[in-house]
Amino acid sequence: MSRASTVRRLIAAGMLVALAMPLLAAERAYEARVTRVFDGDTVWVQPLPEGRYRKLRLDGLDAPEICQTGGEAARDALAQRVLRQVVRVSERAIDDCGRGLARLQHQGEDVGGWLVGIGHAWSYRWRKSVGPYQREEARARVAGLGLFADPQAELPRRFRQRRGPCVFP
């Protein structure tokens, strides 16, 4: 590859990054109705009024996979709390699967913090960070709530590495 070709490719890549930065850096906030709860950290919402449906991943937490111990309980708890309810969405980015990364608020409460606090998810760990919900997780662990009643509870990331993704019929 010639030097000129390499320079053109780098410039094009830089332009793409520059164009995408506002989409990734700007937080989008809106009201939406939760129309489906897929698992303990994935929901579908319809922005109000009459917006296009969006698939969102709850930011800052990691719930068990649906085929993992505790996965159905996490999904059911989340559904009981927000399904068909209007929530405040704060979407900050798009994840590798094309889902919006978002925090939800329902009746003034952070849904992610609530879910971790009742023991249905872990605070999301990233490198050396214990995540944004470390206090909620610590309280749930001490109280032995949900997942934390089982000393062998396995982080979803380790579960996927060991077993692979859940298979759906």
Secondary structure, DSSP 8 states (H G I E B T S, - for coil): --HHHHHHHHHHHHHHHHHHHHHHHS-EEEEEEEEEEEETTEEEEEETTT---EEEEETTEE---TTSTTHHHHHHHHHHHHTT-EEEEEEEEE-TTS-EEEEEEETTEEHHHHHHHTTSSEE--BTTB--TTHHHHHHHHHHT-GGGGSTT---HHHHHHHH-S----
